[in-house]
Amino acid sequence: MGIDATRKWAAEGFTRPWPKEIVMDTVTKSRIDAIWKNLGLD
């Protein structure tokens, strides 16, 4: 499966407003940071 996450231009037929960027909450970010450290990805 492929997902095209590129931003489209009005000339390409995209006329709706672009949604806001998703931001992780601090609790989730802390949990993920801890998991990454355990995996050696910090």
Summary of the structure (lengths in Angstrom):
residues: 42
radius of gyration: 16.7
end to end distance: 28.6
largest distance: 45.9
contacts: 41
relative contact order: 0.10
helix: 38%
strand: 0%
